[in-house]
Amino acid sequence: MSAENTDILISGGGVAGLTAAAAFAAAGFRTICVDPTPPVTSEGAAGADMRSTAFLQPSRRVLEAAGLWDRLAPHAAPLRIMRIVDAGGAEPVARLTRDFDASELSDQPFGWNFPNWLLRREMVARLADLPLADFRPGVAVAGLLTRTTGAEVTLSDGARIHARLVVAADGRNSFMREAAGIPVRTTRYGQKALAFAVTHPIPHENVSTEIHRSGGPFTLVPLPDRDGTPSSAVVWMERAAEAERLAALPVAEFEAAMTERSTGILGPLTLVTRRAVWPMMTQIAARFSAQRVALIAEAAHVIPPIGAQGLNMSLADLACLLDLARKSPETLGEETMLSAYARRRRPEVLLREIGIDALNRTSMLAPRPLRDLRAGVLGALYGLPPVRRALMRAGLGIR
C-alpha cells in the first residue's frame, strides 16, 4: 500500500487535538487527525468526559482562527469574577473571601466555560465542514519513523501516512512522545480529583469560586442553566483515599458532603451527572520537539486543574505552532521551526508548572497554623491593587 501524503498528522482526538486539526485545516494545511477512541459527544453516554473547560481570553483567538468560536459561543458561561474562599478554620465555613474582577482589566470576562463532552461534539462537527481536515476516530498510531525529509506514520488500520509535521496531542501517556524518545519528569501528589456537575438554588452570577480548606481546592465553575435551574461544574480535589471514599458514597450522602465542603455558598448542591475520578500529577517533557515531531497539551505538560491553566496552556502551544507554520509554511516540520517552538513554549510552561505546583501544595495543607498563614498571605496579596492586577494578568497569560 502506497503512503498517503499530508502536511500534518495529529495523534490525539481530545479537545486539544480536535482544536489543532480545525486550526491547521482552516489555515490551509492538509491535516489528518487520528484517535483510537471515538469521541463521546453526549453527556449521558458511557465514557462521557464530565470535566469542563474554561477558555481564557487568549484562547478565544485560537478558537476564532479555527472557526470554532461561533459554534461554541451559544453554549458559553462567561466567567466575570474569580472568587477565592479560604475555609481553613476549625469549621468548614468561609472565613476569608476575595474577588478578582475581570472588569479591572477590560470589558471582557476572564473566560468562558463549557462541558468537555459538548466541546467534542461541536469540534467534530466543525471538522466535517473543513475540506482539508480528515478526522479518523477509532484509528491509532502504530508506528513512527522520522527523517529529515518527513515522518512516516503507520496506523492501526494498515494505512501509511507521510507527513511533514507530526503533532503529538495524545495525552499524558503519549505513544508519540515515547516513540520520539522524549523522557518526562513526573511528580505525583497522592491526590485525586472528582469531576461532576451540580445544580443549586442560588445563581452563580458568572462567578467561578475556588474554596480552600485541605486536600486541595473545591472549585465551582459556572455552566449555563440546566432546565431553568442554575448549574455549575465542580472539580473537587482530595487525598486519593478520601477522593475514592467520596466517589463511592450514595448520592444523598455525597450531596451532603459536597454542600458542606462548598461552605453552602450556592445553597444545597444537587448532583446531576455521574462522578469521574482521575489522579493528580505534574508532568513535563524533557523536550517539546524531536525530528519532525511537536508535543502539545498533555503530551508535553500536565498540571493539576487550578486557575484554568491546563487546556489554556495547551492552546498556547497550538497558537505558537500555528503562528510559526503560517509565517513560514515552507519550513513546516523542519528543525528551525520546531526549535523555535520549543524555545518559546517550554520555559513558559515550566514557569507555570512551578507556580501551579506551589498553589496545589498550599491548598493541600492540613495543619491549622499553616492554613492560617495561607489565609493571611491571600488577604495581604489581594489588598495591594497592583499585585492583584498583576496576578490576574499572569493568570490570563497577558503581559
C-alpha positions as CSV (number, residue, x, y, z in Angstrom):
1,M,0.0,0.0,0.0
2,S,1.4,3.4,-1.0
3,A,1.7,6.1,1.6
4,E,-0.8,9.0,1.7
5,N,0.7,12.5,1.8
6,T,-0.4,15.1,4.2
7,D,1.0,18.3,5.7
8,I,0.2,17.5,9.3
9,L,-0.7,14.3,11.2
10,I,-2.2,14.9,14.6
11,S,-2.2,12.0,17.1
12,G,-5.0,12.5,19.6
13,G,-8.6,13.4,19.3
14,G,-9.2,15.1,22.6
15,V,-10.1,18.8,22.9
16,A,-6.6,20.0,22.1
17,G,-6.1,17.6,19.2
18,L,-9.5,18.4,17.6
19,T,-8.8,22.2,18.0
20,A,-5.4,21.7,16.4
21,A,-7.0,19.8,13.5
22,A,-9.5,22.6,12.9
23,A,-7.0,25.4,13.3
24,F,-4.4,23.9,10.9
25,A,-7.0,22.9,8.3
26,A,-8.6,26.3,8.5
27,A,-5.1,27.8,7.9
28,G,-4.8,25.8,4.6
29,F,-2.8,22.8,5.8
30,R,-3.8,19.3,4.8
31,T,-4.5,17.7,8.2
32,I,-5.2,14.1,9.4
33,C,-6.3,13.6,13.0
34,V,-6.5,10.1,14.5
35,D,-7.6,8.8,17.9
36,P,-8.1,5.1,18.9
37,T,-11.2,6.1,20.9
38,P,-14.1,7.7,19.1
39,P,-15.2,10.9,20.9
40,V,-18.2,10.7,23.2
41,T,-20.4,13.7,22.3
42,S,-23.4,13.2,24.6
43,E,-23.4,13.9,28.3
44,G,-25.4,10.7,29.1
45,A,-23.3,8.3,27.1
46,A,-20.8,5.9,28.6
47,G,-17.4,7.4,28.8
48,A,-18.5,11.0,28.5
49,D,-15.9,13.5,29.8
50,M,-17.5,15.0,32.9
51,R,-14.9,17.8,33.2
52,S,-15.4,21.3,31.9
53,T,-13.0,23.7,30.3
54,A,-12.8,27.4,30.9
55,F,-11.2,29.1,27.8
56,L,-9.4,32.2,28.9
57,Q,-9.3,35.4,26.8
58,P,-6.2,34.4,24.7
59,S,-7.6,31.0,23.9
60,R,-10.7,32.6,22.3
61,R,-8.5,33.9,19.5
62,V,-7.3,30.4,18.7
63,L,-10.9,29.2,18.6
64,E,-11.9,32.0,16.3
65,A,-9.0,31.2,13.9
66,A,-10.2,27.6,13.9
67,G,-13.7,28.6,13.0
68,L,-14.9,27.1,16.3
69,W,-15.9,30.1,18.4
70,D,-19.2,30.9,16.6
71,R,-20.3,27.2,17.2
72,L,-19.3,27.3,20.8
73,A,-20.5,30.8,21.9
74,P,-24.2,30.0,22.3
75,H,-23.2,27.4,24.9
76,A,-20.8,29.5,26.9
77,A,-21.0,30.5,30.6
78,P,-18.9,33.7,31.0
79,L,-16.5,33.9,34.0
80,R,-16.6,37.5,35.1
81,I,-15.2,37.0,38.7
82,M,-12.7,34.6,40.1
83,R,-13.5,34.2,43.8
84,I,-11.1,32.7,46.2
85,V,-12.5,31.5,49.5
86,D,-10.5,30.3,52.5
87,A,-12.4,27.8,54.7
88,G,-9.4,26.6,56.7
89,G,-10.7,27.4,60.1
90,A,-12.0,25.0,62.8
91,E,-15.2,24.5,60.9
92,P,-15.7,24.3,57.1
93,V,-17.1,27.8,56.7
94,A,-15.9,30.7,54.7
95,R,-13.6,32.9,56.8
96,L,-12.0,34.9,54.0
97,T,-13.4,35.8,50.6
98,R,-11.6,37.7,47.9
99,D,-12.8,38.5,44.4
100,F,-10.7,39.0,41.3
101,D,-12.9,41.0,38.9
102,A,-12.3,40.9,35.1
103,S,-13.6,44.5,34.8
104,E,-10.4,45.7,36.4
105,L,-8.6,44.7,33.2
106,S,-11.1,45.0,30.4
107,D,-14.7,44.8,29.4
108,Q,-14.3,41.1,28.6
109,P,-14.8,38.2,31.1
110,F,-11.8,36.2,32.2
111,G,-13.1,33.4,30.1
112,W,-15.9,31.2,29.1
113,N,-16.8,27.7,30.5
114,F,-18.0,24.7,28.5
115,P,-18.6,21.0,29.3
116,N,-15.9,18.9,27.6
117,W,-18.4,16.5,26.0
118,L,-20.1,19.4,24.3
119,L,-16.7,20.8,23.0
120,R,-16.1,17.4,21.4
121,R,-19.5,17.5,19.7
122,E,-19.0,20.9,18.2
123,M,-15.4,20.3,17.2
124,V,-16.2,17.1,15.4
125,A,-19.0,18.9,13.5
126,R,-16.6,21.7,12.6
127,L,-14.0,19.2,11.2
128,A,-16.7,17.7,9.0
129,D,-17.1,21.1,7.3
130,L,-13.4,21.6,6.6
131,P,-12.2,20.1,3.2
132,L,-8.6,19.9,4.4
133,A,-9.4,18.1,7.6
134,D,-9.6,14.3,7.8
135,F,-10.7,13.0,11.2
136,R,-10.3,9.2,11.7
137,P,-11.8,8.1,15.0
138,G,-11.2,4.6,16.1
139,V,-7.7,4.6,14.5
140,A,-4.5,4.6,16.5
141,V,-0.9,5.3,15.6
142,A,1.1,2.0,15.4
143,G,4.5,3.2,14.4
144,L,6.6,6.3,13.7
145,L,9.7,6.7,11.6
146,T,11.2,10.1,11.1
147,R,13.9,11.5,8.8
148,T,15.0,15.0,7.7
149,T,12.5,14.9,4.8
150,G,9.4,14.0,6.8
151,A,7.7,11.4,9.1
152,E,6.3,8.0,8.1
153,V,3.4,7.1,10.4
154,T,1.8,3.7,10.4
155,L,-1.8,3.5,11.5
156,S,-3.6,0.6,13.2
157,D,-5.8,0.1,10.1
158,G,-2.7,-0.5,8.0
159,A,-2.6,2.9,6.4
160,R,0.8,4.6,6.0
161,I,1.0,8.4,6.2
162,H,3.8,10.6,5.0
163,A,3.6,13.9,7.0
164,R,5.8,17.0,7.1
165,L,4.9,17.5,10.7
166,V,3.6,15.2,13.4
167,V,1.7,16.8,16.3
168,A,1.6,14.7,19.5
169,A,-1.6,15.5,21.3
170,D,-2.2,12.0,22.6
171,G,-2.2,12.7,26.3
172,R,0.0,12.2,29.4
173,N,0.9,8.6,28.3
174,S,1.7,9.8,24.8
175,F,2.7,7.0,22.4
176,M,4.2,9.6,20.0
177,R,6.4,11.1,22.8
178,E,7.7,7.7,23.7
179,A,8.3,6.8,20.0
180,A,10.2,10.1,19.6
181,G,12.4,9.1,22.6
182,I,11.5,12.0,24.8
183,P,11.5,11.3,28.6
184,V,9.3,13.1,31.1
185,R,9.6,14.2,34.7
186,T,6.6,13.3,36.8
187,T,5.5,14.5,40.3
188,R,2.6,12.7,42.0
189,Y,0.7,14.2,44.9
190,G,-1.2,11.2,46.3
191,Q,-4.3,13.2,45.3
192,K,-7.2,12.7,43.1
193,A,-9.9,14.9,41.6
194,L,-13.6,14.3,41.3
195,A,-15.4,16.0,38.4
196,F,-19.2,16.3,38.0
197,A,-22.0,18.8,37.5
198,V,-24.5,20.2,40.0
199,T,-27.5,22.4,40.2
200,H,-28.1,24.8,43.1
201,P,-30.8,27.3,44.2
202,I,-28.6,30.4,44.4
203,P,-27.4,31.7,40.9
204,H,-23.7,31.7,40.3
205,E,-23.9,35.1,38.7
206,N,-20.9,34.2,36.4
207,V,-18.6,33.8,39.4
208,S,-16.1,31.0,39.5
209,T,-15.4,30.0,43.1
210,E,-12.3,28.2,44.4
211,I,-12.7,27.1,48.1
212,H,-9.6,26.1,50.0
213,R,-9.6,24.0,53.2
214,S,-7.3,21.0,52.9
215,G,-6.7,18.1,50.5
216,G,-7.0,20.5,47.5
217,P,-9.4,23.1,46.2
218,F,-13.1,22.6,45.7
219,T,-14.0,24.6,42.6
220,L,-17.4,25.6,41.3
221,V,-17.3,26.9,37.7
222,P,-20.4,28.4,36.1
223,L,-22.4,26.5,33.5
224,P,-25.5,27.6,31.6
225,D,-28.7,26.9,33.4
226,R,-30.0,23.3,33.3
227,D,-33.8,23.3,32.7
228,G,-34.1,26.7,34.2
229,T,-32.0,25.9,37.3
230,P,-28.6,27.4,38.0
231,S,-25.8,24.9,37.3
232,S,-22.0,24.6,37.9
233,A,-19.2,22.2,37.0
234,V,-17.3,21.0,40.1
235,V,-13.7,19.9,40.5
236,W,-13.1,18.5,44.0
237,M,-9.5,17.6,44.8
238,E,-8.7,15.5,47.8
239,R,-6.1,13.0,49.1
240,A,-6.5,9.8,47.0
241,A,-8.2,7.6,49.6
242,E,-10.6,10.4,50.6
243,A,-11.5,11.0,46.9
244,E,-12.2,7.3,46.4
245,R,-14.4,7.2,49.5
246,L,-16.4,10.2,48.3
247,A,-16.8,8.8,44.8
248,A,-18.4,5.6,46.3
249,L,-20.8,7.4,48.6
250,P,-24.6,7.1,48.0
251,V,-25.9,10.1,46.2
252,A,-27.7,11.6,49.3
253,E,-24.6,11.3,51.4
254,F,-22.4,12.7,48.7
255,E,-24.6,15.7,48.2
256,A,-24.5,16.4,51.9
257,A,-20.7,16.2,51.9
258,M,-20.2,18.4,48.9
259,T,-22.6,21.0,50.2
260,E,-20.7,21.2,53.4
261,R,-17.3,21.3,51.5
262,S,-18.7,24.2,49.4
263,T,-19.5,26.1,52.6
264,G,-23.0,26.3,51.3
265,I,-22.1,29.3,49.1
266,L,-24.6,28.4,46.5
267,G,-27.1,26.6,48.7
268,P,-27.7,22.8,48.7
269,L,-25.9,21.2,45.8
270,T,-27.7,18.5,43.7
271,L,-25.7,16.0,41.7
272,V,-26.9,15.9,38.1
273,T,-24.2,13.8,36.4
274,R,-22.0,10.8,37.2
275,R,-18.8,11.3,39.2
276,A,-15.5,10.9,37.4
277,V,-12.2,10.5,39.3
278,W,-8.6,10.9,38.0
279,P,-5.2,11.2,39.6
280,M,-3.3,14.5,40.1
281,M,0.2,15.0,38.9
282,T,2.6,17.4,37.4
283,Q,4.5,16.2,34.4
284,I,6.8,17.9,31.9
285,A,8.6,16.5,28.9
286,A,12.3,17.0,28.7
287,R,11.9,18.4,25.2
288,F,8.9,19.7,23.4
289,S,10.1,18.6,20.0
290,A,12.0,15.9,18.1
291,Q,12.7,15.3,14.5
292,R,9.5,16.2,12.6
293,V,7.5,15.9,15.9
294,A,6.0,18.6,18.1
295,L,4.5,17.9,21.5
296,I,1.5,19.9,22.6
297,A,-1.0,19.7,25.5
298,E,-0.7,16.8,28.0
299,A,1.8,15.0,25.8
300,A,4.1,18.0,26.7
301,H,2.8,19.0,30.1
302,V,0.3,18.0,32.8
303,I,-0.8,20.2,35.8
304,P,-3.5,20.0,38.4
305,P,-6.7,21.8,37.4
306,I,-6.1,25.1,39.3
307,G,-6.7,28.5,37.8
308,A,-8.0,27.2,34.5
309,Q,-4.4,26.8,33.3
310,G,-4.2,23.3,31.8
311,L,-6.0,23.5,28.5
312,N,-5.2,27.1,28.1
313,M,-1.5,26.2,28.2
314,S,-2.3,23.6,25.5
315,L,-4.0,26.2,23.3
316,A,-1.0,28.5,23.8
317,D,1.2,25.6,22.5
318,L,-1.1,25.4,19.4
319,A,-1.1,29.2,18.9
320,C,2.7,29.2,18.9
321,L,2.9,26.3,16.5
322,L,0.3,27.7,14.2
323,D,2.0,31.1,14.1
324,L,5.3,29.6,13.1
325,A,3.6,27.5,10.4
326,R,1.7,30.4,8.9
327,K,4.8,32.7,8.9
328,S,7.0,30.1,7.1
329,P,4.9,27.3,5.6
330,E,7.8,26.1,3.5
331,T,9.7,25.1,6.7
332,L,6.8,23.2,8.2
333,G,8.1,20.4,10.5
334,E,11.8,21.3,9.9
335,E,14.3,21.7,12.7
336,T,14.3,25.5,12.5
337,M,10.6,25.7,13.1
338,L,10.5,23.1,15.8
339,S,13.4,24.5,17.7
340,A,11.8,27.9,17.7
341,Y,8.6,26.3,19.0
342,A,10.4,24.6,21.9
343,R,12.4,27.7,22.8
344,R,9.2,29.7,23.1
345,R,7.0,27.3,24.9
346,R,9.0,25.1,27.3
347,P,10.3,27.9,29.6
348,E,6.9,29.5,29.8
349,V,5.3,26.1,30.6
350,L,8.0,25.3,33.2
351,L,7.4,28.6,35.0
352,R,3.6,28.0,35.1
353,E,4.1,24.4,36.3
354,I,6.2,25.6,39.2
355,G,3.5,28.1,40.2
356,I,0.7,25.7,40.0
357,D,2.7,23.1,41.9
358,A,3.2,25.6,44.7
359,L,-0.5,26.6,44.7
360,N,-1.6,22.9,44.9
361,R,0.7,22.1,47.7
362,T,-0.5,25.1,49.6
363,S,-4.2,24.1,49.0
364,M,-3.4,20.6,50.5
365,L,-2.2,22.0,53.8
366,A,-3.8,20.2,56.8
367,P,-2.2,21.8,59.9
368,R,-4.3,24.7,61.2
369,P,-1.3,27.1,61.7
370,L,-0.3,26.7,58.0
371,R,-3.9,27.2,56.8
372,D,-4.0,30.4,58.9
373,L,-0.8,31.5,57.2
374,R,-2.3,30.8,53.8
375,A,-5.3,32.9,54.6
376,G,-3.1,35.8,55.8
377,V,-1.0,35.7,52.6
378,L,-4.1,35.7,50.4
379,G,-5.5,38.7,52.2
380,A,-2.3,40.6,52.0
381,L,-1.8,40.0,48.3
382,Y,-5.4,40.9,47.4
383,G,-5.1,44.2,49.4
384,L,-2.4,45.5,47.0
385,P,-4.2,46.6,43.8
386,P,-1.0,46.5,41.6
387,V,-0.2,43.0,42.8
388,R,-3.9,41.9,42.4
389,R,-4.0,43.1,38.8
390,A,-0.6,41.6,38.0
391,L,-1.8,38.2,39.3
392,M,-4.9,38.5,37.1
393,R,-2.8,39.3,34.0
394,A,-0.4,36.5,34.8
395,G,-3.3,34.0,35.1
396,L,-4.6,35.1,31.7
397,G,-1.2,35.0,30.1
398,I,-1.3,38.7,29.3
399,R,1.9,40.7,29.6
